[in-house]
C-alpha cells in the first residue's frame, strides 16, 4: 500500500513539472494580412485613376476603377491594353485606392 502511494506521488510530481506553459510573447500562429488583389487588362488610364477589366470565360466581365495617389507604386510601364495585377485598399465612398500595380 505504501509503495502505491509513493508511486502515485512521484507520478503526480513528475506530471506537474512537465506541464506545458505558453512562451511569453507568443500568442499562437500569426496569419498574414489579407491582400486585396485584382488582375485584368487596363481599359482606361488617367493621371489619377486606372480602370481594369477582368474577363473569365463563362462569367460576366468585372470592371474596377482604382484611384492613384502619390503613394501608389508602379512596377513596369503602365499603359492601356496591358495586363496588370493591382494590390489595393478600400478608399472613401466605397472606392478603391491602388497601392501597388504590377505590369505583366
C-alpha positions in Angstrom: 0.0 0.0 0.0 2.8 2.4 0.9 4.6 1.6 -2.3 1.5 2.5 -4.4 1.1 5.9 -2.5 4.8 6.7 -3.1 4.4 5.8 -6.8 1.3 8.0 -7.2 3.0 10.9 -5.5 6.1 10.5 -7.8 3.9 10.4 -10.9 2.0 13.5 -9.8 5.2 15.4 -9.1 6.6 14.4 -12.5 3.5 15.4 -14.4 3.4 18.8 -12.5 6.9 19.6 -13.6 6.3 18.7 -17.3 3.2 20.8 -17.7 3.2 22.9 -20.9 3.5 26.6 -20.2 3.0 29.1 -23.1 6.0 31.0 -24.2 5.8 34.7 -23.3 5.0 36.9 -26.2 3.8 34.1 -28.5 0.1 34.0 -28.8 -0.2 31.4 -31.5 0.2 31.2 -35.2 0.2 34.6 -36.9 -1.7 34.9 -40.2 -0.6 37.2 -43.0 -2.9 40.2 -43.6 -5.3 39.6 -46.4 -4.3 41.4 -49.5 -7.0 42.8 -51.8 -5.7 41.9 -55.3 -7.4 42.3 -58.7 -5.9 41.3 -62.1 -7.0 42.1 -65.6 -6.5 44.4 -68.6 -6.2 48.2 -68.4 -9.0 49.8 -70.4 -8.7 53.4 -69.3 -5.7 55.3 -67.8 -5.6 58.8 -66.5 -3.2 60.7 -64.2 -5.2 59.9 -61.1 -7.1 56.7 -62.0 -6.8 53.3 -63.8 -9.7 51.1 -64.9 -9.1 47.4 -65.1 -11.4 44.8 -66.6 -11.2 41.1 -65.8 -12.8 38.7 -68.3 -13.1 35.0 -67.4 -14.7 32.5 -69.9 -18.2 31.6 -68.8 -18.5 34.6 -66.4 -19.5 38.2 -66.7 -16.7 40.7 -67.1 -15.8 42.6 -63.9 -14.6 46.2 -64.1 -13.0 48.1 -61.3 -11.7 51.7 -61.2 -8.8 52.4 -58.9 -7.7 55.8 -57.9 -3.9 56.5 -57.8 -2.2 58.9 -55.4 1.4 59.8 -54.6 2.0 56.6 -52.6 0.9 54.3 -55.5 3.9 52.3 -56.7 4.0 51.0 -60.3 6.3 48.3 -61.5 6.7 48.4 -65.3 5.3 50.7 -68.0 1.7 51.4 -67.3 -0.4 52.0 -70.4 -3.8 50.9 -71.9 -4.3 47.3 -73.1 -1.6 45.7 -70.8 -2.2 43.0 -68.2 -1.8 44.2 -64.7 -2.2 43.0 -61.1 -3.4 45.7 -58.7 -3.0 45.5 -54.9 -5.5 47.9 -53.4 -7.2 49.1 -50.3 -10.7 50.4 -49.7 -11.0 54.1 -50.2 -13.6 56.6 -49.2 -17.1 56.5 -50.5 -16.8 52.8 -51.4 -14.0 53.2 -54.0 -10.7 51.5 -54.3 -7.2 53.0 -54.0 -4.3 51.3 -55.8 -1.4 50.6 -53.5 0.9 48.7 -55.9 0.5 48.0 -59.7 2.5 45.3 -61.5 2.5 45.4 -65.3 2.8 41.8 -66.6 
